[in-house]
């Protein structure tokens, strides 16, 4: 009887599904189709082991048509995006810690690969990979493990918070000026932060005389910028209606979610989950003014 059990266990292991086969069984058929189209199916069927963050079919369906068309047209881009979902070795959810990063197989430059950042919320009940919630974890394949995610991951730019804002200066020139005048460039280049980033149009809502006074007052600018910063990475998947967060100023902001639309105090989130190397940026349409702000003080 014992020999039969051992033989049975051996046969189950011997015929366990490879990563592409298991992904198909899990319903991630669009991922498998694209992996095959990109010529990566043989690699992901090889010995490995690999850890794959497998987007659902719905995740691909939610991508803008222009992005899908570009992935279909540009095979090299498709390969890089798909490789960003793969980590060498078997990484299980029990091995993850909040803020941990792992190198994907997506190349950035000579010898360097794009990192995937993991965050853990709600006492471990929510795990995100580069902001995408893991909806099914620890699915064993013969050559690795699959974690099913509900969003497609894209390789990170190699830009920290100030560098990203500088690269998008046509949208964030006033915020960048405020950060520079408040001497926060170095601080916001390190650590892990969430930044609610007002656009230039958001700053334009402030009366010109008030804005000019604000930009001339480094102390007030420091307060305003700090009121837009949280000292941890909070992707949109981690937010819920009514949540409050203590900002770096020490004053709290409140999250509201109504019909899928997210706001912070009175500011609407126009673009969520902008990935940077040291956190995440959520673009907002209104400047958050601290309740105790005094632009006339020095």
Backbone as JSON, one array per atom type, in Angstrom:
{
  "sequence": "XXXXXXXXXXXXXXXXXXXXXXXXXXXXXXXXXXXXXXXXXXXXXXXXXXXXXXXXXXXXXXXXXXXXXXXXXXXXXXXXXXXXXXXXXXXXXXXXXXXXXXXXXXXXXXXXXXXXXXXXXXXXXXXXXXXXXXXXXXXXXXXXXXXXXXXXXXXXXXXXXXXXXXXXXXXXXXXXXXXXXXXXXXXXXXXXXXXXXXXXXXXXXXXXXXXXXXXXXXXXXXXXXXXXXXXXXXXXXXXXXXXXXXXXXXXXXXXXXXXXXXXXXXXXXXXXXXXXXXXXXXXXXXXXXXXXXXXXXX",
  "N": [[0.83, -1.21, 0.0], [1.92, 1.24, 0.84], [3.89, 1.57, -1.12], [2.3, 1.97, -3.35], [1.13, 4.45, -2.73], [3.38, 6.08, -2.71], [4.18, 5.75, -5.36], [1.96, 6.85, -6.64], [2.1, 9.53, -5.77], [4.5, 10.21, -6.98], [3.82, 10.0, -9.69], [1.89, 12.04, -9.91], [3.52, 14.26, -9.45], [5.29, 13.94, -11.58], [3.7, 14.38, -13.8], [2.77, 16.9, -13.41], [1.49, 20.11, -14.29], [3.13, 22.31, -16.58], [4.17, 25.79, -16.42], [2.86, 27.33, -18.58], [0.81, 25.46, -19.17], [-0.52, 25.24, -16.71], [-1.35, 27.89, -16.38], [-3.22, 28.05, -18.42], [-5.12, 26.22, -17.43], [-5.94, 27.69, -15.25], [-7.37, 29.66, -16.42], [-6.12, 31.82, -17.59], [-5.93, 32.43, -20.38], [-5.45, 34.36, -22.36], [-2.99, 35.43, -21.63], [-1.39, 33.16, -22.07], [-1.71, 32.9, -24.82], [-0.44, 35.22, -25.73], [2.13, 34.83, -24.7], [2.88, 32.63, -26.23], [2.77, 33.79, -28.78], [4.83, 35.62, -28.51], [6.99, 33.99, -28.47], [7.87, 32.82, -26.11], [6.94, 30.58, -24.89], [8.27, 28.09, -24.82], [10.44, 28.68, -23.18], [9.14, 29.22, -20.72], [8.2, 26.75, -20.24], [10.33, 25.3, -19.64], [12.92, 23.98, -17.42], [13.33, 25.89, -15.33], [13.35, 27.04, -11.93], [10.43, 29.25, -12.23], [8.72, 32.22, -11.19], [5.58, 33.4, -11.88], [3.56, 36.17, -12.47], [0.45, 36.22, -13.26], [-1.67, 37.82, -15.36], [-5.24, 38.1, -15.45], [-7.69, 37.25, -18.0], [-9.52, 39.33, -18.1], [-7.95, 41.41, -17.18], [-6.24, 41.95, -19.33], [-8.21, 42.67, -21.14], [-9.03, 45.09, -20.13], [-7.08, 46.87, -20.83], [-6.22, 49.88, -22.6], [-7.21, 50.22, -26.03], [-5.28, 51.24, -27.76], [-2.87, 50.59, -26.52], [-2.98, 47.79, -26.5], [-2.97, 47.37, -29.28], [-0.42, 48.33, -29.88], [1.18, 46.49, -28.52], [0.61, 44.23, -30.01], [1.69, 44.97, -32.43], [4.36, 45.52, -31.92], [6.69, 43.36, -31.34], [8.99, 43.14, -29.75], [8.48, 44.89, -27.64], [6.26, 43.59, -26.56], [7.49, 41.23, -25.66], [9.15, 42.29, -23.65], [7.26, 43.35, -21.84], [5.89, 41.0, -21.1], [8.0, 39.55, -19.93], [8.34, 41.09, -17.71], [6.55, 40.1, -15.97], [7.64, 37.93, -14.84], [9.69, 36.23, -12.53], [12.84, 34.95, -11.64], [13.22, 31.76, -10.13], [11.35, 30.23, -7.4], [8.93, 31.99, -5.81], [7.03, 32.36, -3.05], [3.97, 33.51, -1.5], [4.27, 33.62, 1.25], [6.88, 34.35, 1.55], [7.05, 36.99, 1.01], [7.46, 40.44, 1.9], [6.33, 43.63, 3.09], [7.03, 46.24, 0.87], [9.13, 44.93, -0.28], [11.29, 44.08, -3.02], [11.72, 42.38, -6.14], [13.79, 41.22, -8.76], [12.68, 41.24, -12.05], [12.5, 39.45, -15.21], [12.7, 41.3, -17.15], [14.72, 43.29, -19.09], [16.55, 46.25, -18.26], [18.92, 47.67, -18.71], [22.37, 47.03, -19.5], [22.97, 44.2, -17.75], [21.11, 44.88, -15.82], [17.84, 44.67, -14.4], [14.28, 45.18, -14.48], [12.61, 45.95, -11.49], [10.06, 44.39, -9.47], [7.78, 45.61, -7.21], [6.51, 44.72, -4.05], [3.66, 44.98, -1.98], [1.98, 44.84, 1.16], [-1.13, 44.71, 2.68], [-3.87, 45.3, 5.01], [-3.47, 43.44, 7.16], [-2.2, 41.35, 5.83], [-4.13, 40.37, 4.14], [-4.38, 41.52, 1.68], [-2.31, 41.55, -1.04], [-0.13, 43.18, -3.2], [1.38, 43.33, -6.42], [3.49, 45.43, -7.83], [1.39, 47.23, -7.57], [-0.79, 45.8, -8.53], [-3.41, 43.79, -7.45], [-3.02, 40.57, -6.0], [-4.99, 37.94, -6.83], [-5.21, 35.25, -6.71], [-3.14, 33.09, -5.18], [0.05, 31.29, -5.06], [-0.03, 28.99, -6.83], [0.94, 25.92, -7.78], [3.21, 24.85, -10.25], [4.93, 22.46, -12.36], [7.36, 23.53, -12.84], [7.67, 25.8, -11.29], [5.85, 28.57, -9.86], [2.64, 30.13, -9.88], [1.1, 33.29, -9.49], [-1.96, 34.72, -9.64], [-2.95, 37.79, -11.02], [-4.85, 40.89, -11.18], [-4.34, 42.94, -12.91], [-2.45, 44.14, -15.69], [1.05, 44.25, -15.64], [3.52, 46.77, -16.09], [6.85, 47.52, -17.18], [8.86, 49.33, -14.89], [9.71, 52.83, -15.02], [13.03, 54.15, -14.68], [13.0, 56.12, -12.56], [12.93, 58.35, -9.85], [10.71, 60.06, -7.5], [11.02, 63.05, -7.71], [12.45, 63.08, -10.16], [10.67, 61.91, -11.96], [8.58, 63.83, -11.93], [9.99, 65.95, -13.02], [10.46, 64.93, -15.56], [7.97, 65.12, -16.56], [7.4, 67.79, -16.91], [5.75, 69.57, -18.21], [3.32, 69.17, -17.08], [3.7, 69.29, -14.33], [5.21, 71.48, -13.43], [4.88, 73.57, -11.53], [4.5, 72.21, -9.1], [6.96, 70.91, -8.98], [8.65, 73.12, -8.75], [7.81, 74.02, -6.23], [8.64, 71.87, -4.62], [11.4, 72.03, -4.96], [11.96, 74.62, -3.91], [11.21, 74.19, -1.31], [13.2, 72.6, -0.45], [13.09, 69.77, -0.71], [13.88, 67.91, -2.54], [15.98, 65.98, -2.32], [15.06, 64.42, -0.15], [12.64, 63.38, -1.15], [13.64, 61.75, -3.05], [14.42, 59.46, -1.95], [13.67, 56.68, 0.29], [10.26, 55.49, 0.73], [7.35, 56.55, -0.67], [3.99, 57.88, -0.94], [2.64, 60.11, -3.17], [0.36, 62.67, -3.61], [-0.18, 64.33, -6.39], [-0.55, 67.52, -7.47], [-1.54, 68.97, -10.54], [-0.31, 71.48, -12.89], [-2.59, 72.83, -13.72], [-4.18, 72.47, -11.5], [-2.85, 74.04, -9.6], [-3.31, 76.45, -10.84], [-5.86, 77.08, -10.15], [-5.7, 78.4, -7.79], [-5.93, 81.7, -6.55], [-4.0, 84.19, -8.25], [-2.49, 86.12, -6.69], [-2.39, 84.9, -4.2], [-1.11, 82.48, -4.82], [1.39, 83.47, -5.68], [2.37, 84.56, -3.28], [2.53, 82.22, -1.81], [4.48, 80.74, -3.24], [6.65, 82.27, -2.71], [7.26, 81.79, -0.12], [9.07, 79.76, 1.7], [8.65, 78.25, 4.01], [5.85, 77.93, 4.16], [5.5, 76.6, 1.75], [6.82, 74.2, 2.28], [5.06, 73.11, 4.17], [2.75, 72.79, 2.58], [3.59, 71.0, 0.52], [4.36, 68.8, 2.11], [1.89, 68.08, 3.05], [0.84, 66.69, 1.0], [2.03, 64.26, 0.97], [2.56, 60.86, 1.84], [4.1, 58.58, 4.08], [4.5, 55.95, 3.09], [3.97, 53.4, 0.63], [0.99, 53.52, -1.04], [-1.02, 51.96, -3.1], [-3.79, 52.3, -5.42], [-5.44, 50.1, -5.11], [-5.34, 49.54, -2.44], [-6.87, 51.38, -1.17], [-9.84, 52.55, 0.48], [-13.24, 53.66, 0.88], [-13.62, 56.41, 3.05], [-11.26, 56.1, 4.44], [-8.57, 57.45, 6.35], [-5.47, 59.21, 6.28], [-2.43, 59.95, 7.84], [-0.48, 62.6, 7.0], [2.85, 63.63, 5.92], [3.06, 66.13, 6.98], [1.79, 65.89, 9.34], [-0.85, 66.33, 9.59], [-4.09, 65.05, 8.74], [-5.47, 63.47, 5.78], [-8.43, 62.66, 3.93], [-9.85, 59.86, 2.31], [-12.19, 59.43, -0.26], [-14.5, 57.4, -1.97], [-16.56, 57.11, -4.65], [-18.81, 55.65, -6.72], [-16.69, 54.43, -8.03], [-14.95, 56.52, -8.42], [-12.21, 58.28, -7.1], [-11.36, 60.45, -4.47], [-9.34, 62.85, -2.7], [-9.61, 64.49, 0.18], [-10.94, 67.37, -1.07], [-10.01, 67.02, -3.59], [-9.93, 65.51, -6.78], [-8.84, 62.36, -7.97], [-7.1, 62.13, -10.84], [-5.41, 60.51, -12.27], [-4.28, 57.42, -11.39], [-1.87, 55.43, -9.54], [0.79, 55.85, -10.66], [3.81, 54.6, -11.36], [6.87, 54.87, -9.64], [10.37, 54.73, -8.76], [10.61, 54.85, -6.01], [8.12, 54.6, -4.74], [4.73, 55.66, -5.21], [2.69, 57.67, -7.35], [-0.22, 59.63, -7.31], [-2.17, 61.44, -9.42], [-3.71, 64.56, -8.96], [-6.47, 66.95, -9.14], [-6.68, 69.29, -7.73], [-5.13, 71.5, -5.46], [-4.12, 70.47, -2.25], [-4.82, 72.11, 0.63], [-3.31, 72.75, 3.69], [-5.03, 72.71, 6.84], [-4.12, 74.59, 8.7], [-2.61, 76.45, 7.38], [-0.5, 79.27, 6.89], [0.32, 81.65, 4.85], [1.53, 84.04, 5.18], [3.38, 83.93, 7.14], [6.83, 83.5, 8.1]],
  "CA": [[0.0, 0.0, 0.0], [2.81, 2.41, 0.91], [4.53, 1.72, -2.43], [1.31, 2.56, -4.26], [1.0, 5.87, -2.4], [4.6, 6.74, -3.18], [4.12, 5.78, -6.82], [0.93, 7.81, -7.01], [2.65, 10.88, -5.55], [5.52, 10.43, -8.0], [3.17, 10.22, -10.97], [1.3, 13.37, -9.87], [4.61, 15.23, -9.63], [5.89, 13.79, -12.9], [2.8, 14.9, -14.8], [2.27, 18.21, -13.03], [1.45, 21.03, -15.42], [4.11, 23.39, -16.68], [3.57, 27.1, -16.2], [1.82, 27.64, -19.59], [-0.32, 24.55, -19.03], [-1.27, 25.62, -15.51], [-2.0, 29.18, -16.65], [-4.42, 27.73, -19.21], [-6.08, 25.62, -16.51], [-6.43, 28.75, -14.36], [-8.19, 30.58, -17.19], [-5.33, 32.94, -18.11], [-5.67, 31.99, -21.75], [-4.9, 35.48, -23.14], [-1.57, 35.45, -21.3], [-0.74, 32.04, -22.77], [-1.7, 33.23, -26.25], [0.59, 36.24, -25.96], [3.42, 34.18, -24.43], [3.17, 31.82, -27.42], [3.03, 34.73, -29.88], [6.13, 36.26, -28.27], [8.04, 32.98, -28.54], [8.37, 32.56, -24.76], [6.28, 29.4, -24.31], [9.26, 27.05, -24.54], [11.2, 29.11, -22.0], [8.32, 29.06, -19.52], [7.94, 25.32, -20.06], [11.61, 24.67, -19.33], [13.14, 23.56, -16.03], [13.13, 27.0, -14.38], [11.93, 27.43, -11.76], [10.01, 30.63, -12.43], [7.5, 32.73, -10.57], [4.86, 34.19, -12.88], [2.4, 36.95, -12.05], [-0.36, 35.96, -14.45], [-2.89, 38.64, -15.47], [-6.46, 37.46, -15.93], [-8.17, 37.71, -19.31], [-10.15, 40.63, -17.89], [-6.89, 42.4, -17.04], [-5.84, 42.35, -20.69], [-9.35, 43.32, -21.79], [-9.16, 46.46, -19.6], [-6.05, 47.75, -21.39], [-6.67, 50.71, -23.72], [-7.01, 49.59, -27.34], [-4.02, 51.71, -28.35], [-1.78, 49.81, -25.92], [-3.08, 46.43, -27.03], [-2.53, 47.41, -30.68], [1.03, 48.5, -29.91], [1.76, 45.21, -28.11], [0.47, 43.31, -31.14], [2.55, 45.44, -33.51], [5.77, 45.6, -31.51], [6.99, 42.09, -30.66], [10.01, 43.35, -28.7], [7.79, 45.48, -26.49], [5.46, 42.51, -25.98], [8.41, 40.36, -24.92], [9.6, 42.99, -22.43], [6.13, 43.42, -20.91], [5.65, 39.66, -20.57], [9.12, 39.2, -19.04], [8.17, 41.84, -16.45], [5.66, 39.31, -15.12], [8.36, 36.69, -14.49], [10.84, 36.3, -11.62], [13.58, 33.7, -11.59], [13.07, 31.08, -8.85], [9.98, 30.1, -6.88], [8.67, 32.95, -4.74], [5.69, 32.15, -2.51], [3.45, 34.68, -0.79], [4.8, 33.62, 2.62], [8.22, 34.92, 1.53], [6.98, 38.41, 0.69], [7.31, 41.43, 2.96], [5.89, 44.93, 2.57], [8.1, 47.04, 0.31], [10.15, 44.07, -0.87], [11.37, 44.09, -4.48], [12.39, 41.27, -6.8], [14.12, 41.51, -10.15], [11.98, 40.49, -13.08], [13.36, 39.1, -16.34], [12.64, 42.4, -18.14], [15.98, 44.04, -19.02], [16.55, 47.72, -18.31], [20.18, 48.03, -19.36], [23.36, 45.97, -19.38], [23.07, 43.55, -16.45], [20.1, 45.37, -14.88], [16.5, 44.23, -14.74], [13.24, 45.96, -13.82], [12.12, 45.37, -10.24], [8.65, 44.36, -9.1], [7.64, 45.95, -5.79], [5.37, 44.08, -3.39], [3.14, 45.64, -0.78], [1.05, 44.01, 1.91], [-2.09, 45.54, 3.4], [-4.99, 44.63, 5.7], [-2.97, 42.28, 7.91], [-1.83, 40.27, 4.92], [-5.26, 39.94, 3.31], [-4.22, 42.08, 0.35], [-0.94, 41.63, -1.52], [-0.06, 43.74, -4.55], [2.64, 43.28, -7.17], [3.5, 46.68, -8.59], [0.06, 47.83, -7.48], [-1.84, 44.91, -8.99], [-3.76, 42.82, -6.42], [-2.95, 39.13, -6.24], [-6.33, 37.41, -6.57], [-5.06, 33.81, -6.46], [-1.7, 32.96, -4.91], [0.71, 30.02, -4.75], [-0.49, 27.87, -7.66], [2.17, 25.19, -8.11], [3.45, 24.2, -11.53], [6.08, 21.56, -12.28], [8.58, 24.32, -12.98], [7.58, 27.09, -10.6], [4.62, 28.93, -9.17], [1.87, 31.22, -10.49], [0.21, 34.13, -8.71], [-2.86, 35.39, -10.59], [-3.16, 39.21, -10.69], [-5.97, 41.41, -11.96], [-3.92, 44.03, -13.8], [-1.22, 43.91, -16.43], [2.17, 45.02, -15.12], [4.4, 47.36, -17.1], [8.17, 47.8, -16.61], [9.01, 50.63, -14.24], [10.76, 53.77, -15.42], [14.08, 54.25, -13.66], [12.86, 57.51, -12.12], [12.35, 58.57, -8.53], [9.59, 61.02, -7.53], [11.35, 64.33, -8.36], [12.87, 62.87, -11.56], [9.45, 61.71, -12.77], [7.91, 65.13, -12.07], [10.8, 66.73, -13.95], [10.26, 64.38, -16.91], [6.62, 65.52, -16.96], [7.4, 69.19, -16.47], [4.64, 70.31, -18.8], [2.16, 68.99, -16.2], [4.0, 69.42, -12.9], [6.29, 72.45, -13.22], [4.67, 74.32, -10.29], [4.78, 71.3, -7.98], [8.41, 70.71, -8.95], [9.21, 74.36, -8.18], [7.52, 74.01, -4.79], [9.52, 70.87, -3.99], [12.76, 72.57, -4.98], [12.06, 75.75, -2.97], [11.05, 73.66, 0.05], [14.39, 71.77, -0.19], [12.63, 68.4, -0.5], [14.26, 67.06, -3.67], [16.75, 64.83, -1.84], [14.2, 63.59, 0.7], [11.66, 62.68, -1.98], [14.35, 60.84, -3.95], [14.77, 58.3, -1.15], [12.55, 56.16, 1.07], [9.09, 55.0, -0.02], [6.3, 57.54, -0.44], [2.84, 58.12, -1.81], [2.5, 61.55, -3.41], [-0.8, 63.18, -4.34], [0.53, 65.34, -7.17], [-1.41, 68.47, -8.2], [-1.05, 69.43, -11.84], [-0.25, 72.94, -13.04], [-3.96, 73.32, -13.77], [-4.65, 72.51, -10.12], [-2.28, 75.24, -8.98], [-3.9, 77.63, -11.49], [-7.13, 77.37, -9.47], [-5.4, 79.3, -6.66], [-5.81, 83.09, -7.0], [-2.6, 84.5, -8.55], [-1.77, 86.79, -5.61], [-2.16, 83.91, -3.14], [-0.09, 81.56, -5.31], [2.68, 84.15, -5.66], [2.8, 84.62, -1.89], [2.89, 80.86, -1.41], [5.75, 80.35, -3.87], [7.73, 83.1, -2.13], [7.38, 81.47, 1.3], [9.6, 78.39, 1.77], [8.03, 77.54, 5.14], [4.5, 77.55, 3.75], [5.64, 75.6, 0.7], [7.15, 72.94, 2.94], [3.82, 72.59, 4.75], [1.84, 72.38, 1.51], [4.11, 69.78, -0.11], [4.29, 67.71, 3.09], [0.48, 67.69, 3.19], [0.53, 65.84, -0.15], [2.94, 63.11, 1.0], [2.42, 59.82, 2.85], [5.39, 57.91, 4.23], [4.41, 54.54, 2.72], [3.37, 53.24, -0.68], [-0.41, 53.11, -1.04], [-1.62, 51.85, -4.42], [-5.23, 52.52, -5.37], [-6.1, 48.87, -4.65], [-5.33, 49.5, -0.97], [-7.71, 52.46, -0.65], [-11.27, 52.31, 0.63], [-14.0, 54.86, 1.22], [-13.59, 56.82, 4.45], [-9.94, 55.96, 5.04], [-7.8, 58.67, 6.6], [-4.03, 59.0, 6.33], [-1.63, 61.02, 8.43], [0.53, 63.02, 6.03], [4.15, 64.01, 6.46], [2.86, 67.37, 7.74], [1.19, 65.54, 10.63], [-2.29, 66.53, 9.44], [-4.67, 63.93, 8.01], [-6.32, 63.62, 4.61], [-9.48, 61.64, 3.9], [-10.15, 59.25, 1.02], [-13.6, 59.15, -0.57], [-14.69, 56.65, -3.21], [-17.98, 57.16, -5.03], [-19.0, 55.13, -8.08], [-15.38, 54.13, -8.6], [-14.11, 57.72, -8.49], [-11.49, 58.48, -5.85], [-10.96, 61.82, -4.15], [-8.56, 63.07, -1.48], [-10.27, 65.72, 0.61], [-11.8, 67.86, -2.16], [-9.3, 66.83, -4.86], [-10.22, 64.29, -7.52], [-7.7, 61.65, -8.55], [-7.24, 62.08, -12.29], [-4.61, 59.37, -12.75], [-3.8, 56.68, -10.21], [-0.86, 54.38, -9.64], [1.95, 56.14, -11.5], [4.92, 53.91, -10.7], [8.2, 55.46, -9.57], [11.27, 53.78, -8.1], [10.52, 54.92, -4.55], [6.75, 54.76, -4.28], [3.68, 55.79, -6.21], [2.11, 59.0, -7.5], [-1.6, 59.75, -7.77], [-2.33, 62.79, -9.94], [-4.96, 65.16, -8.49], [-6.86, 68.15, -9.89], [-6.81, 70.43, -6.82], [-4.08, 71.54, -4.44], [-4.6, 70.24, -0.89], [-4.34, 73.17, 1.5], [-3.35, 72.37, 5.11], [-6.02, 73.49, 7.59], [-3.5, 75.64, 9.52], [-1.65, 77.15, 6.54], [-0.38, 80.73, 6.98], [1.31, 82.02, 3.84], [2.15, 85.31, 5.53], [4.43, 83.7, 8.12], [8.12, 83.23, 7.49]],
  "C": [[0.87, 1.26, 0.0], [3.48, 2.66, -0.43], [3.57, 2.36, -3.43], [1.13, 4.05, -4.02], [2.19, 6.66, -2.91], [4.59, 6.86, -4.69], [3.1, 6.79, -7.31], [1.43, 9.24, -6.87], [3.68, 11.21, -6.62], [4.89, 10.75, -9.35], [2.52, 11.59, -11.04], [2.35, 14.43, -10.11], [5.13, 15.19, -11.05], [5.01, 14.43, -13.98], [2.18, 16.24, -14.41], [2.4, 19.17, -14.22], [2.62, 22.0, -15.39], [3.39, 24.73, -16.49], [2.55, 27.47, -17.29], [0.6, 26.73, -19.47], [-1.19, 24.92, -17.83], [-2.0, 26.94, -15.72], [-3.27, 28.97, -17.47], [-5.5, 27.14, -18.32], [-6.71, 26.66, -15.59], [-7.26, 29.79, -15.1], [-7.45, 31.76, -17.76], [-4.93, 32.66, -19.55], [-5.09, 33.1, -22.64], [-3.4, 35.61, -22.87], [-0.84, 34.35, -22.07], [-0.67, 32.31, -24.26], [-0.58, 34.22, -26.56], [1.99, 35.68, -25.72], [3.83, 33.35, -25.64], [3.53, 32.71, -28.59], [4.41, 35.36, -29.75], [7.29, 35.27, -28.33], [8.64, 32.62, -27.19], [7.8, 31.28, -24.15], [7.28, 28.31, -23.96], [10.08, 27.4, -23.31], [10.42, 28.86, -20.72], [7.84, 27.62, -19.31], [9.21, 24.57, -19.67], [11.77, 24.47, -17.82], [12.88, 24.68, -15.02], [13.94, 26.81, -13.11], [11.69, 28.92, -11.99], [8.83, 30.95, -11.53], [6.84, 33.65, -11.57], [3.66, 34.87, -12.23], [1.49, 37.02, -13.28], [-1.61, 36.83, -14.48], [-4.07, 37.82, -15.98], [-6.79, 37.95, -17.34], [-8.8, 39.08, -19.19], [-9.1, 41.74, -17.77], [-6.42, 42.88, -18.4], [-6.97, 43.1, -21.39], [-9.5, 44.77, -21.34], [-8.1, 47.41, -20.15], [-6.65, 48.62, -22.5], [-6.34, 50.05, -25.06], [-5.68, 49.99, -27.96], [-2.82, 50.92, -27.8], [-1.79, 48.38, -26.44], [-2.58, 46.38, -28.48], [-1.02, 47.52, -30.77], [1.73, 47.2, -29.5], [1.7, 44.19, -29.24], [1.43, 43.68, -32.27], [4.02, 45.3, -33.19], [6.13, 44.36, -30.68], [8.0, 42.27, -29.54], [9.39, 43.95, -27.45], [6.95, 44.42, -25.79], [6.33, 41.58, -25.14], [8.82, 41.0, -23.6], [8.49, 43.06, -21.39], [5.87, 42.06, -20.28], [6.76, 39.24, -19.61], [9.02, 39.94, -17.7], [7.24, 41.1, -15.49], [6.34, 38.06, -14.57], [9.56, 37.01, -13.6], [11.52, 34.95, -11.63], [13.48, 33.08, -10.2], [11.61, 31.02, -8.44], [9.81, 31.01, -5.68], [7.21, 32.79, -4.29], [5.26, 33.36, -1.68], [3.99, 34.76, 0.64], [6.2, 34.23, 2.7], [8.22, 36.43, 1.32], [6.85, 39.26, 1.95], [6.95, 42.77, 2.32], [7.1, 45.75, 2.11], [9.22, 46.24, -0.32], [10.13, 44.19, -2.39], [12.09, 42.84, -4.96], [12.66, 41.65, -8.24], [13.32, 40.62, -11.09], [12.98, 40.07, -14.15], [13.36, 40.18, -17.42], [13.9, 43.25, -18.04], [15.76, 45.55, -19.08], [17.77, 48.21, -19.07], [21.13, 46.87, -19.13], [23.42, 45.43, -17.94], [22.04, 44.01, -15.43], [18.7, 44.99, -15.37], [15.48, 45.02, -13.92], [12.73, 45.23, -12.59], [10.6, 45.37, -10.19], [8.58, 44.62, -7.61], [6.38, 45.31, -5.24], [4.96, 44.88, -2.17], [2.06, 44.77, -0.16], [0.18, 44.91, 2.77], [-3.09, 44.66, 4.15], [-4.56, 43.34, 6.39], [-2.7, 41.08, 7.02], [-2.94, 39.79, 4.02], [-5.2, 40.5, 1.89], [-2.73, 42.19, 0.03], [-0.98, 42.21, -2.93], [1.34, 43.55, -5.12], [2.64, 44.47, -8.11], [2.11, 47.28, -8.69], [-1.08, 46.94, -7.9], [-2.16, 43.88, -7.92], [-3.59, 41.38, -6.88], [-4.29, 38.54, -5.86], [-6.31, 35.9, -6.34], [-3.57, 33.53, -6.35], [-1.27, 31.49, -4.88], [0.14, 28.82, -5.51], [0.74, 27.15, -8.23], [2.14, 24.59, -9.51], [4.66, 23.28, -11.36], [7.39, 22.32, -12.32], [8.46, 25.7, -12.36], [6.23, 27.31, -9.96], [3.96, 30.1, -9.88], [1.08, 31.95, -9.42], [-0.66, 34.88, -9.72], [-3.11, 36.82, -10.11], [-4.24, 39.78, -11.61], [-5.65, 42.65, -12.78], [-2.64, 43.63, -14.5], [-0.13, 44.82, -15.87], [3.0, 45.57, -16.28], [5.73, 47.73, -16.46], [8.28, 49.22, -16.08], [9.99, 51.53, -14.98], [11.81, 53.84, -14.32], [14.11, 55.69, -13.15], [12.29, 57.54, -10.71], [11.29, 59.67, -8.64], [9.97, 62.35, -8.19], [11.74, 64.17, -9.83], [11.66, 62.65, -12.45], [8.75, 63.04, -12.99], [8.66, 66.02, -13.06], [10.61, 66.25, -15.39], [8.89, 64.75, -17.46], [6.39, 67.0, -16.62], [6.25, 69.99, -17.05], [3.37, 70.18, -17.96], [2.44, 69.4, -14.77], [5.08, 70.46, -12.59], [6.13, 73.21, -11.9], [4.95, 73.45, -9.07], [6.28, 71.07, -7.86], [9.1, 71.93, -8.36], [9.0, 74.4, -6.67], [8.42, 73.04, -4.04], [10.95, 71.39, -3.9], [12.92, 73.69, -3.96], [11.92, 75.3, -1.53], [12.2, 72.74, 0.45], [14.02, 70.31, 0.1], [13.06, 67.44, -1.61], [14.98, 65.8, -3.19], [15.89, 63.87, -1.03], [13.25, 62.76, -0.15], [12.32, 61.81, -3.05], [14.67, 59.53, -3.25], [13.53, 57.78, -0.44], [11.45, 55.61, 0.18], [7.91, 55.9, 0.33], [5.12, 57.36, -1.38], [2.71, 59.64, -1.95], [1.2, 61.81, -4.18], [-0.32, 64.42, -5.07], [-0.43, 66.26, -7.91], [-0.75, 68.89, -9.51], [-0.91, 70.96, -11.83], [-1.65, 73.55, -13.1], [-4.57, 73.39, -12.37], [-4.13, 73.75, -9.41], [-2.9, 76.51, -9.56], [-5.26, 77.99, -10.89], [-6.93, 78.32, -8.29], [-5.31, 80.72, -7.19], [-4.35, 83.48, -7.17], [-1.85, 85.17, -7.41], [-1.47, 85.82, -4.47], [-1.07, 82.94, -3.56], [1.29, 82.2, -5.29], [3.24, 84.26, -4.25], [3.28, 83.25, -1.41], [4.25, 80.47, -1.96], [6.93, 81.15, -3.35], [8.02, 82.74, -0.68], [7.78, 80.0, 1.45], [8.95, 77.59, 2.89], [6.64, 77.05, 4.79], [4.55, 76.48, 2.67], [5.95, 74.22, 1.29], [5.9, 72.29, 3.53], [2.89, 72.04, 3.67], [2.32, 71.08, 0.86], [3.99, 68.6, 0.84], [2.87, 67.2, 3.28], [0.02, 66.79, 2.04], [1.3, 64.51, -0.12], [2.61, 62.17, 2.15], [3.71, 59.01, 2.89], [5.3, 56.39, 4.04], [3.76, 54.48, 1.35], [1.94, 52.72, -0.56], [-0.93, 53.14, -2.47], [-3.13, 52.01, -4.31], [-5.98, 51.3, -4.87], [-6.2, 48.8, -3.14], [-6.27, 50.52, -0.35], [-9.17, 52.02, -0.53], [-11.94, 53.59, 1.11], [-13.94, 55.15, 2.72], [-12.24, 56.67, 5.13], [-9.33, 57.34, 5.3], [-6.33, 58.3, 6.73], [-3.36, 60.21, 6.97], [-0.51, 61.36, 7.45], [1.85, 63.34, 6.73], [4.1, 65.34, 7.2], [2.36, 67.07, 9.15], [-0.31, 65.76, 10.65], [-2.85, 65.44, 8.52], [-5.44, 64.37, 6.76], [-7.3, 62.45, 4.58], [-9.72, 61.17, 2.47], [-11.65, 59.04, 0.88], [-13.66, 58.42, -1.9], [-16.18, 56.57, -3.49], [-18.1, 56.75, -6.49], [-17.66, 54.91, -8.79], [-14.45, 55.31, -8.71], [-13.52, 58.01, -7.12], [-11.16, 59.95, -5.67], [-10.2, 61.83, -2.83], [-8.97, 64.44, -0.97], [-11.19, 66.18, -0.53], [-11.17, 67.67, -3.54], [-9.65, 65.5, -5.5], [-8.94, 63.67, -8.07], [-7.95, 61.5, -10.05], [-6.51, 60.89, -12.89], [-4.0, 58.69, -11.53], [-2.63, 55.78, -10.57], [0.22, 54.65, -10.68], [3.17, 55.59, -10.78], [6.2, 54.74, -10.77], [9.07, 54.51, -8.74], [11.15, 53.8, -6.59], [9.1, 55.22, -4.08], [5.75, 54.84, -5.42], [3.13, 57.21, -6.19], [0.67, 58.86, -7.96], [-1.8, 61.21, -8.18], [-3.69, 63.34, -9.53], [-5.2, 66.51, -9.17], [-6.99, 69.4, -9.03], [-5.7, 70.36, -5.79], [-4.71, 71.34, -3.06], [-3.99, 71.31, 0.02], [-4.43, 72.74, 2.97], [-4.31, 73.25, 5.88], [-5.42, 74.64, 8.38], [-2.5, 76.47, 8.72], [-1.69, 78.66, 6.76], [0.71, 81.15, 6.02], [1.99, 83.34, 4.16], [3.27, 85.15, 6.58], [5.73, 83.41, 7.41], [8.87, 82.19, 8.28]]
}
